[in-house]
Amino acid sequence: MAVLRTDPYIWVTWLTKLLAGESMCEWSSWFRAHHKDYDKVPTEFDVATWTIDHRELVNARRDELLDKGYTVHVEDENAFRRIGKTGIVVSGKPDILAIKDDFGVIEDCKTGRPRTSDQLQVLVYMLLLPIRNPLCENVILSGRVVYKTNGVDIPASGLDDRFRARFVDLVAKVGGAKPLPKSPTWAECRWCDIGPADCLYRVSEPPESAEAETDLF
């Protein structure tokens, strides 16, 4: 049964899919931010395969950066927890922080197809990871999303006022006391682990085909 959190807690990826418009159900992120130990339902996601593929990609990228003379920090070394003045907590864990002299790069490795949220995720890491982090002092940071066959560079200029304002606004909404709107659809619900005990509107079956013939055209 779901347990109410003492303080709102948000994992970075709960925000970036909303920022990118890849997820429309704001309620699911709001629920996770305010509850823990809820009854979860199995998803179709193959965690074992993803873990193996992701580890191989991270290790390969780490080795490339080491060969280029970078000092490389991987995964758990980069875990952060930032507590805002509102009491809302935002946490994340970039795959790689690589530093060489006074330059550094925050990287996240993705084994799936490219998504806009991938780049936004790195931007959030670039915004939050340096806060009171001694590894990032006096370091000029950029970002990169690493895919199996290519990479996408994320310049620091992406952290403009518009992005910061959108991020702060969404944190306030997801971490706020007022429940956010639900958007129950098969496309959303099939990847959501919040069970029917907590989400009465969960869609558990795919919809009938929307295909229909017409004489209009």
Buried (B, 14 or more C-beta within 10 A) or exposed (E): EBEEBEEBBBBBBBBBBBBBEBBBBBBBBBBBBBBEEBEEBEEEEEEEEEEEBBBEBBEEBBEEBEEEEBEBBBBEEBEBEBEBEEEBBBBBBBBBBBBBEEEBBBBBBBBEEEBEBBBBBBBBBBBBBBEEEEBBEEBEBBBBBBBEEEBBEBEEEBBEEEBEEBBEEBBEBBBBEEEBEBBBEEEBBBEBEBBEEBBEEBBEEEEEEEEEEEEEE
